Amino acid sequence: MNPADKSELAANLDTMTFNEVQLVLAEKRTALSTLRTGIAIFAFPLSVLSVLIATSKSYNFSEVLHWMIPLLLLNLGLIVLAIYLIVLAFRRIRHYDR
């Protein structure tokens, strides 16, 4: 193998390594954005519930039960989705850190 071939091989390996590092960093950024989305989704039901608790003196729970049950089910679904996204993001981040 002549020196020109060795330098070309080294340049190709450097380019390939650089591309792999870029790919891993892009995947990690995607996982971090998933984590950010999960946290934002988790914050929304908590803020809705805190508003409901703060204004609970303004209404009677039994009179607005037909609105509360779907709202609470929707909040529960959003909390489950948020937990799923957060756990998925942590798994991916841990995987890419290895």
N, CA, C and O atoms as a GROMACS GRO file, in nm:
protein
  392
    1MET      N    1   0.086  -0.118   0.000
    1MET     CA    2   0.000   0.000   0.000
    1MET      C    3   0.090   0.124   0.000
    1MET      O    4   0.177   0.139   0.086
    2ASN      N    5   0.068   0.210  -0.096
    2ASN     CA    6   0.152   0.328  -0.106
    2ASN      C    7   0.100   0.438  -0.014
    2ASN      O    8  -0.014   0.431   0.033
    3PRO      N    9   0.180   0.539   0.013
    3PRO     CA   10   0.140   0.646   0.107
    3PRO      C   11   0.016   0.723   0.063
    3PRO      O   12  -0.060   0.769   0.149
    4ALA      N   13  -0.008   0.738  -0.065
    4ALA     CA   14  -0.127   0.810  -0.113
    4ALA      C   15  -0.253   0.733  -0.077
    4ALA      O   16  -0.354   0.793  -0.038
    5ASP      N   17  -0.249   0.600  -0.090
    5ASP     CA   18  -0.365   0.518  -0.053
    5ASP      C   19  -0.390   0.523   0.097
    5ASP      O   20  -0.505   0.525   0.140
    6LYS      N   21  -0.284   0.526   0.176
    6LYS     CA   22  -0.298   0.533   0.321
    6LYS      C   23  -0.361   0.665   0.364
    6LYS      O   24  -0.447   0.667   0.452
    7SER      N   25  -0.319   0.774   0.303
    7SER     CA   26  -0.376   0.904   0.340
    7SER      C   27  -0.522   0.914   0.296
    7SER      O   28  -0.604   0.976   0.365
    8GLU      N   29  -0.555   0.855   0.182
    8GLU     CA   30  -0.695   0.854   0.135
    8GLU      C   31  -0.782   0.770   0.228
    8GLU      O   32  -0.895   0.808   0.259
    9LEU      N   33  -0.729   0.655   0.272
    9LEU     CA   34  -0.802   0.569   0.365
    9LEU      C   35  -0.823   0.641   0.498
    9LEU      O   36  -0.931   0.632   0.556
   10ALA      N   37  -0.722   0.711   0.546
   10ALA     CA   38  -0.735   0.785   0.672
   10ALA      C   39  -0.838   0.897   0.658
   10ALA      O   40  -0.915   0.921   0.751
   11ALA      N   41  -0.840   0.964   0.546
   11ALA     CA   42  -0.938   1.071   0.523
   11ALA      C   43  -1.079   1.014   0.519
   11ALA      O   44  -1.172   1.073   0.574
   12ASN      N   45  -1.096   0.898   0.454
   12ASN     CA   46  -1.228   0.834   0.448
   12ASN      C   47  -1.274   0.790   0.586
   12ASN      O   48  -1.392   0.803   0.620
   13LEU      N   49  -1.181   0.737   0.667
   13LEU     CA   50  -1.216   0.695   0.803
   13LEU      C   51  -1.253   0.815   0.889
   13LEU      O   52  -1.346   0.808   0.969
   14ASP      N   53  -1.180   0.925   0.873
   14ASP     CA   54  -1.212   1.046   0.948
   14ASP      C   55  -1.350   1.099   0.910
   14ASP      O   56  -1.428   1.140   0.997
   15THR      N   57  -1.380   1.097   0.782
   15THR     CA   58  -1.512   1.143   0.736
   15THR      C   59  -1.622   1.052   0.788
   15THR      O   60  -1.728   1.099   0.830
   16MET      N   61  -1.597   0.922   0.784
   16MET     CA   62  -1.697   0.826   0.832
   16MET      C   63  -1.720   0.842   0.982
   16MET      O   64  -1.834   0.838   1.028
   17THR      N   65  -1.612   0.859   1.058
   17THR     CA   66  -1.625   0.879   1.203
   17THR      C   67  -1.700   1.007   1.233
   17THR      O   68  -1.786   1.010   1.321
   18PHE      N   69  -1.668   1.113   1.161
   18PHE     CA   70  -1.737   1.240   1.180
   18PHE      C   71  -1.886   1.227   1.150
   18PHE      O   72  -1.969   1.282   1.223
   19ASN      N   73  -1.920   1.155   1.044
   19ASN     CA   74  -2.062   1.134   1.009
   19ASN      C   75  -2.135   1.052   1.115
   19ASN      O   76  -2.251   1.078   1.146
   20GLU      N   77  -2.066   0.952   1.171
   20GLU     CA   78  -2.128   0.872   1.277
   20GLU      C   79  -2.154   0.955   1.402
   20GLU      O   80  -2.258   0.942   1.466
   21VAL      N   81  -2.058   1.041   1.436
   21VAL     CA   82  -2.076   1.129   1.552
   21VAL      C   83  -2.191   1.225   1.530
   21VAL      O   84  -2.270   1.249   1.620
   22GLN      N   85  -2.201   1.280   1.409
   22GLN     CA   86  -2.313   1.370   1.377
   22GLN      C   87  -2.446   1.297   1.388
   22GLN      O   88  -2.544   1.354   1.437
   23LEU      N   89  -2.451   1.172   1.343
   23LEU     CA   90  -2.574   1.094   1.351
   23LEU      C   91  -2.615   1.069   1.496
   23LEU      O   92  -2.732   1.084   1.531
   24VAL      N   93  -2.518   1.032   1.579
   24VAL     CA   94  -2.549   1.007   1.720
   24VAL      C   95  -2.597   1.135   1.788
   24VAL      O   96  -2.692   1.132   1.867
   25LEU      N   97  -2.533   1.247   1.758
   25LEU     CA   98  -2.575   1.374   1.818
   25LEU      C   99  -2.714   1.415   1.769
   25LEU      O  100  -2.792   1.471   1.847
   26ALA      N  101  -2.745   1.390   1.643
   26ALA     CA  102  -2.879   1.422   1.592
   26ALA      C  103  -2.985   1.336   1.661
   26ALA      O  104  -3.092   1.385   1.696
   27GLU      N  105  -2.955   1.208   1.680
   27GLU     CA  106  -3.049   1.120   1.749
   27GLU      C  107  -3.068   1.163   1.895
   27GLU      O  108  -3.178   1.156   1.948
   28LYS      N  109  -2.961   1.208   1.957
   28LYS     CA  110  -2.970   1.255   2.096
   28LYS      C  111  -3.053   1.383   2.105
   28LYS      O  112  -3.132   1.399   2.198
   29ARG      N  113  -3.036   1.474   2.008
   29ARG     CA  114  -3.120   1.596   2.004
   29ARG      C  115  -3.266   1.560   1.988
   29ARG      O  116  -3.353   1.622   2.049
   30THR      N  117  -3.294   1.460   1.906
   30THR     CA  118  -3.432   1.416   1.888
   30THR      C  119  -3.489   1.361   2.018
   30THR      O  120  -3.604   1.389   2.053
   31ALA      N  121  -3.410   1.283   2.091
   31ALA     CA  122  -3.454   1.230   2.219
   31ALA      C  123  -3.478   1.342   2.320
   31ALA      O  124  -3.573   1.337   2.398
   32LEU      N  125  -3.392   1.444   2.317
   32LEU     CA  126  -3.412   1.556   2.409
   32LEU      C  127  -3.537   1.637   2.373
   32LEU      O  128  -3.604   1.688   2.462
   33SER      N  129  -3.567   1.648   2.246
   33SER     CA  130  -3.691   1.719   2.209
   33SER      C  131  -3.813   1.637   2.247
   33SER      O  132  -3.917   1.694   2.281
   34THR      N  133  -3.803   1.503   2.242
   34THR     CA  134  -3.912   1.419   2.290
   34THR      C  135  -3.932   1.438   2.440
   34THR      O  136  -4.046   1.444   2.488
   35LEU      N  137  -3.823   1.448   2.514
   35LEU     CA  138  -3.830   1.473   2.657
   35LEU      C  139  -3.896   1.608   2.685
   35LEU      O  140  -3.982   1.618   2.773
   36ARG      N  141  -3.857   1.710   2.611
   36ARG     CA  142  -3.917   1.843   2.629
   36ARG      C  143  -4.066   1.841   2.598
   36ARG      O  144  -4.145   1.906   2.668
   37THR      N  145  -4.106   1.769   2.495
   37THR     CA  146  -4.247   1.757   2.461
   37THR      C  147  -4.324   1.685   2.570
   37THR      O  148  -4.435   1.725   2.605
   38GLY      N  149  -4.266   1.578   2.625
   38GLY     CA  150  -4.332   1.505   2.733
   38GLY      C  151  -4.351   1.590   2.857
   38GLY      O  152  -4.455   1.582   2.923
   39ILE      N  153  -4.252   1.670   2.889
   39ILE     CA  154  -4.264   1.758   3.006
   39ILE      C  155  -4.372   1.864   2.982
   39ILE      O  156  -4.449   1.895   3.073
   40ALA      N  157  -4.378   1.918   2.862
   40ALA     CA  158  -4.481   2.018   2.831
   40ALA      C  159  -4.620   1.958   2.836
   40ALA      O  160  -4.713   2.021   2.886
   41ILE      N  161  -4.635   1.837   2.783
   41ILE     CA  162  -4.766   1.771   2.788
   41ILE      C  163  -4.804   1.740   2.932
   41ILE      O  164  -4.922   1.748   2.968
   42PHE      N  165  -4.707   1.704   3.014
   42PHE     CA  166  -4.734   1.674   3.154
   42PHE      C  167  -4.777   1.798   3.231
   42PHE      O  168  -4.858   1.789   3.323
   43ALA      N  169  -4.724   1.914   3.194
   43ALA     CA  170  -4.756   2.037   3.266
   43ALA      C  171  -4.898   2.084   3.239
   43ALA      O  172  -4.960   2.145   3.326
   44PHE      N  173  -4.951   2.056   3.121
   44PHE     CA  174  -5.085   2.105   3.086
   44PHE      C  175  -5.194   2.048   3.177
   44PHE      O  176  -5.272   2.127   3.231
   45PRO      N  177  -5.207   1.915   3.197
   45PRO     CA  178  -5.312   1.866   3.287
   45PRO      C  179  -5.295   1.914   3.431
   45PRO      O  180  -5.394   1.936   3.501
   46LEU      N  181  -5.172   1.930   3.474
   46LEU     CA  182  -5.151   1.979   3.611
   46LEU      C  183  -5.200   2.121   3.626
   46LEU      O  184  -5.258   2.156   3.729
   47SER      N  185  -5.179   2.204   3.525
   47SER     CA  186  -5.227   2.342   3.534
   47SER      C  187  -5.380   2.347   3.526
   47SER      O  188  -5.442   2.428   3.595
   48VAL      N  189  -5.440   2.262   3.444
   48VAL     CA  190  -5.586   2.258   3.436
   48VAL      C  191  -5.645   2.213   3.570
   48VAL      O  192  -5.742   2.271   3.617
   49LEU      N  193  -5.586   2.112   3.630
   49LEU     CA  194  -5.636   2.064   3.759
   49LEU      C  195  -5.616   2.168   3.868
   49LEU      O  196  -5.701   2.182   3.956
   50SER      N  197  -5.506   2.241   3.864
   50SER     CA  198  -5.486   2.344   3.967
   50SER      C  199  -5.586   2.458   3.951
   50SER      O  200  -5.630   2.515   4.051
   51VAL      N  201  -5.624   2.491   3.828
   51VAL     CA  202  -5.729   2.592   3.807
   51VAL      C  203  -5.862   2.541   3.859
   51VAL      O  204  -5.938   2.617   3.920
   52LEU      N  205  -5.893   2.414   3.835
   52LEU     CA  206  -6.018   2.357   3.884
   52LEU      C  207  -6.023   2.357   4.036
   52LEU      O  208  -6.128   2.384   4.095
   53ILE      N  209  -5.912   2.327   4.099
   53ILE     CA  210  -5.909   2.327   4.245
   53ILE      C  211  -5.922   2.470   4.298
   53ILE      O  212  -5.992   2.494   4.397
   54ALA      N  213  -5.855   2.563   4.232
   54ALA     CA  214  -5.859   2.702   4.279
   54ALA      C  215  -5.999   2.763   4.265
   54ALA      O  216  -6.038   2.849   4.344
   55THR      N  217  -6.073   2.720   4.165
   55THR     CA  218  -6.207   2.776   4.142
   55THR      C  219  -6.318   2.684   4.192
   55THR      O  220  -6.434   2.702   4.155
   56SER      N  221  -6.285   2.589   4.275
   56SER     CA  222  -6.385   2.490   4.319
   56SER      C  223  -6.495   2.551   4.405
   56SER      O  224  -6.602   2.491   4.418
   57LYS      N  225  -6.474   2.667   4.464
   57LYS     CA  226  -6.580   2.731   4.543
   57LYS      C  227  -6.686   2.795   4.454
   57LYS      O  228  -6.795   2.828   4.502
   58SER      N  229  -6.655   2.812   4.326
   58SER     CA  230  -6.748   2.878   4.233
   58SER      C  231  -6.851   2.783   4.174
   58SER      O  232  -6.946   2.829   4.110
   59TYR      N  233  -6.836   2.655   4.193
   59TYR     CA  234  -6.928   2.558   4.134
   59TYR      C  235  -6.950   2.442   4.229
   59TYR      O  236  -6.871   2.418   4.320
   60ASN      N  237  -7.057   2.370   4.205
   60ASN     CA  238  -7.086   2.249   4.280
   60ASN      C  239  -7.045   2.130   4.194
   60ASN      O  240  -7.088   2.119   4.078
   61PHE      N  241  -6.964   2.042   4.248
   61PHE     CA  242  -6.907   1.931   4.172
   61PHE      C  243  -7.015   1.842   4.112
   61PHE      O  244  -7.002   1.797   3.998
   62SER      N  245  -7.120   1.817   4.186
   62SER     CA  246  -7.226   1.728   4.136
   62SER      C  247  -7.303   1.791   4.019
   62SER      O  248  -7.358   1.718   3.936
   63GLU      N  249  -7.307   1.924   4.013
   63GLU     CA  250  -7.378   1.991   3.903
   63GLU      C  251  -7.297   1.991   3.774
   63GLU      O  252  -7.356   1.995   3.665
   64VAL      N  253  -7.166   1.986   3.782
   64VAL     CA  254  -7.082   1.989   3.663
   64VAL      C  255  -7.012   1.855   3.639
   64VAL      O  256  -6.910   1.848   3.571
   65LEU      N  257  -7.068   1.750   3.695
   65LEU     CA  258  -7.008   1.617   3.682
   65LEU      C  259  -7.001   1.573   3.536
   65LEU      O  260  -6.905   1.507   3.496
   66HIS      N  261  -7.102   1.608   3.457
   66HIS     CA  262  -7.103   1.568   3.317
   66HIS      C  263  -6.990   1.636   3.237
   66HIS      O  264  -6.956   1.590   3.128
   67TRP      N  265  -6.933   1.744   3.287
   67TRP     CA  266  -6.817   1.807   3.224
   67TRP      C  267  -6.686   1.758   3.288
   67TRP      O  268  -6.583   1.750   3.221
   68MET      N  269  -6.692   1.725   3.416
   68MET     CA  270  -6.570   1.688   3.488
   68MET      C  271  -6.516   1.551   3.447
   68MET      O  272  -6.395   1.533   3.433
   69ILE      N  273  -6.605   1.455   3.428
   69ILE     CA  274  -6.559   1.320   3.397
   69ILE      C  275  -6.481   1.317   3.265
   69ILE      O  276  -6.371   1.262   3.262
   70PRO      N  277  -6.533   1.373   3.155
   70PRO     CA  278  -6.452   1.373   3.032
   70PRO      C  279  -6.321   1.453   3.046
   70PRO      O  280  -6.218   1.415   2.992
   71LEU      N  281  -6.327   1.563   3.119
   71LEU     CA  282  -6.206   1.643   3.139
   71LEU      C  283  -6.101   1.566   3.218
   71LEU      O  284  -5.983   1.569   3.183
   72LEU      N  285  -6.143   1.498   3.322
   72LEU     CA  286  -6.049   1.420   3.401
   72LEU      C  287  -5.994   1.303   3.322
   72LEU      O  288  -5.876   1.269   3.335
   73LEU      N  289  -6.077   1.240   3.239
   73LEU     CA  290  -6.028   1.130   3.154
   73LEU      C  291  -5.928   1.181   3.050
   73LEU      O  292  -5.828   1.115   3.022
   74LEU      N  293  -5.956   1.297   2.994
   74LEU     CA  294  -5.862   1.357   2.899
   74LEU      C  295  -5.730   1.391   2.968
   74LEU      O  296  -5.623   1.367   2.913
   75ASN      N  297  -5.738   1.446   3.087
   75ASN     CA  298  -5.616   1.477   3.163
   75ASN      C  299  -5.538   1.351   3.197
   75ASN      O  300  -5.415   1.350   3.190
   76LEU      N  301  -5.609   1.245   3.233
   76LEU     CA  302  -5.543   1.118   3.262
   76LEU      C  303  -5.472   1.065   3.138
   76LEU      O  304  -5.358   1.017   3.146
   77GLY      N  305  -5.538   1.074   3.022
   77GLY     CA  306  -5.475   1.030   2.898
   77GLY      C  307  -5.352   1.112   2.864
   77GLY      O  308  -5.252   1.056   2.818
   78LEU      N  309  -5.357   1.243   2.886
   78LEU     CA  310  -5.241   1.327   2.861
   78LEU      C  311  -5.126   1.296   2.956
   78LEU      O  312  -5.009   1.300   2.916
   79ILE      N  313  -5.158   1.266   3.080
   79ILE     CA  314  -5.054   1.231   3.177
   79ILE      C  315  -4.988   1.099   3.138
   79ILE      O  316  -4.866   1.086   3.148
   80VAL      N  317  -5.067   1.002   3.095
   80VAL     CA  318  -5.010   0.874   3.051
   80VAL      C  319  -4.921   0.895   2.928
   80VAL      O  320  -4.812   0.839   2.921
   81LEU      N  321  -4.967   0.975   2.832
   81LEU     CA  322  -4.886   1.004   2.714
   81LEU      C  323  -4.756   1.073   2.752
   81LEU      O  324  -4.650   1.040   2.699
   82ALA      N  325  -4.763   1.168   2.843
   82ALA     CA  326  -4.643   1.240   2.886
   82ALA      C  327  -4.544   1.147   2.955
   82ALA      O  328  -4.424   1.155   2.929
   83ILE      N  329  -4.592   1.061   3.040
   83ILE     CA  330  -4.503   0.965   3.108
   83ILE      C  331  -4.438   0.872   3.007
   83ILE      O  332  -4.319   0.841   3.018
   84TYR      N  333  -4.516   0.827   2.909
   84TYR     CA  334  -4.460   0.741   2.804
   84TYR      C  335  -4.349   0.813   2.727
   84TYR      O  336  -4.243   0.755   2.704
   85LEU      N  337  -4.372   0.937   2.688
   85LEU     CA  338  -4.272   1.012   2.613
   85LEU      C  339  -4.146   1.037   2.696
   85LEU      O  340  -4.035   1.029   2.644
   86ILE      N  341  -4.164   1.068   2.824
   86ILE     CA  342  -4.048   1.094   2.910
   86ILE      C  343  -3.965   0.967   2.929
   86ILE      O  344  -3.842   0.972   2.922
   87VAL      N  345  -4.031   0.855   2.955
   87VAL     CA  346  -3.959   0.729   2.973
   87VAL      C  347  -3.888   0.690   2.843
   87VAL      O  348  -3.773   0.646   2.846
   88LEU      N  349  -3.955   0.705   2.730
   88LEU     CA  350  -3.895   0.673   2.601
   88LEU      C  351  -3.773   0.761   2.575
   88LEU      O  352  -3.670   0.712   2.527
   89ALA      N  353  -3.782   0.887   2.606
   89ALA     CA  354  -3.670   0.978   2.585
   89ALA      C  355  -3.551   0.941   2.675
   89ALA      O  356  -3.437   0.943   2.629
   90PHE      N  357  -3.577   0.909   2.800
   90PHE     CA  358  -3.468   0.870   2.889
   90PHE      C  359  -3.400   0.742   2.841
   90PHE      O  360  -3.277   0.730   2.848
   91ARG      N  361  -3.479   0.647   2.793
   91ARG     CA  362  -3.419   0.523   2.741
   91ARG      C  363  -3.330   0.552   2.621
   91ARG      O  364  -3.220   0.498   2.611
   92ARG      N  365  -3.378   0.636   2.530
   92ARG     CA  366  -3.299   0.669   2.411
   92ARG      C  367  -3.172   0.744   2.448
   92ARG      O  368  -3.065   0.717   2.394
   93ILE      N  369  -3.184   0.839   2.540
   93ILE     CA  370  -3.066   0.916   2.580
   93ILE      C  371  -2.962   0.824   2.643
   93ILE      O  372  -2.843   0.836   2.614
   94ARG      N  373  -3.007   0.734   2.730
   94ARG     CA  374  -2.915   0.640   2.793
   94ARG      C  375  -2.849   0.550   2.688
   94ARG      O  376  -2.730   0.520   2.697
   95HIS      N  377  -2.928   0.508   2.589
   95HIS     CA  378  -2.875   0.423   2.481
   95HIS      C  379  -2.768   0.497   2.402
   95HIS      O  380  -2.664   0.439   2.371
   96TYR      N  381  -2.792   0.623   2.368
   96TYR     CA  382  -2.695   0.699   2.288
   96TYR      C  383  -2.574   0.740   2.369
   96TYR      O  384  -2.466   0.761   2.313
   97ASP      N  385  -2.588   0.750   2.501
   97ASP     CA  386  -2.472   0.781   2.584
   97ASP      C  387  -2.375   0.663   2.591
   97ASP      O  388  -2.255   0.682   2.608
   98ARG      N  389  -2.428   0.543   2.577
   98ARG     CA  390  -2.340   0.425   2.577
   98ARG      C  391  -2.262   0.422   2.449
   98ARG      O  392  -2.182   0.332   2.427
   0.00000   0.00000   0.00000
